[in-house]
Amino acid sequence: MREIVNGLLLRDNQVLLVRRSRQRSAYPGLWSFAGGHVEGDETLSGALVRELGEELGIVPLEFRLLSVLVDTTVPTLVRYHMFAVTHWQGEPALRGDEHSEMTWVSIEAASLVRDLALDSYRPLLQRCRTLK
């Protein structure tokens, strides 16, 4: 099973969505959250810090695990560790070519986006509405 971490950056009742680049093998062109594969002996927290630094140029300071989602629609099962990130150092900006765009949207609007990578994001986003 592949292990993935994702950070839902939350501020002012908004969440940061990133569009996966069209050349990505999984979910190309769909909206998702920054994150990536847990490598070797890396902890989930360590992977989250590394991935958000690589993809957005930020350092997450306060975060907590919201949920673990399992994707059974792919040949190798994938487990997504979804973290709410409420404080970070730096201003998010796309780095590299994994994502083609990013946008801050209200949590309510994010749950209605048609082209989310996973439908299981929708109930997770609804839960984020109550986070402080």
N, C-alpha and C positions, 0 to 999 in steps of 0.2 A: 504494500500500500504506500502510495506517495503521500507525504505530509507537506501541507502548504499553510502559510500564515498570511492573513489579510488584515489590514488596518482600516477601520472605518473612522476617518478623521471627522470629529464632531465639533462644531462651534456655532453658537447662535442659532440653534435648531436647524442647522444645515449639515450636510454630509458631503464629502469630497468624492466624486465619481471620476474614474479614469476610463477612457475608451481604449480597449486593447487594440494594438496595431493589427492591420489586415494580414501581415505576414506571420502572425502567431499561429501555432499549430492548434491550440485549444481556444475556442470561443473568439475567433478573429472578428474584429470590428464591433464587439459587444461591450457594454458598460459593465464595469466591475470596480474593484478596490485595489489599491496598491498592495503589493506583497509578492510572495514567491516561495520557492522550495526551501525546506529545512535541509541543511547540508550536514552530512557526517554526524558528528557528536554534538552538533549545535542544539541549544535549548530552544524552545518555542520563542521565548522572550528575546534571546540573542538573534534568532532569525528575523524576528519582526524589526528589531532595531537596525540590523544590517540592510534588510530589504527596503525599508522606508528611507534610509540614507541613500541607497543606490538609486532608487526610483524617483524620490521627491526631494532629496537633499535636506531632510529634516532629521532631528533626533527626538524620538518619542520619549516623553518624560513621565506621563501618567497614562496607563492603559490597563484594561482588564479583559479577560476572556469572556465573550458574550455567548458563544455557541460553537459547537463543532458540527459541521455539515459534511455529509458523505455523498460523493457523486458516484453513482453506480452506472451512469450512462456511458462511461469510457472503458476501454479494454482493461486498464489497470486502475483499480479503485483509488480514489483520491479523497483524502480527509482534509477539509479546510478548517483551520482554527481561526475563528473570526474574533478580532479584538476591537473593542471601542477604545479609541485614542482621543483623550480629552485635553491633553496639554503636550506641547512639543516645542522644541527650539528650532528657529528658522521659519522661513515662509515656503510652503510647498510650491515646487516648480518641477515640471517634467524634466527628467534626465534620461539619456539613452533613447532607445527606439522601441521599447516594449509597449509604450502607450502613445497614441497619436494626439490625444487632447485630454483636458481635465476641466471640471466645472464644479462649482459649489451649487448645490440645489437644496431646497427645503427637504427635510426627511420625508414629509408627506409626498412631495412631488417625486422623489427618488423611488418610492415604492410603486409608483404608477408608470415608470419608464418602461416602454414596451420591449426594448432590446437589452435587458439585463442578461448577463452571462448565465445566471442560475435563477430559476423561479423561487428557490428557497431563500433568496435574499429578501423577498418581500415581507414575510413575517418578521424576519430579523430587523429590518428597517422600522417596522411598526413598533417593535420593542424599544428601539433607540429613542423614540419620541418621549419616553418617560425618564431617560437618563439625564442626570445633572452633572 
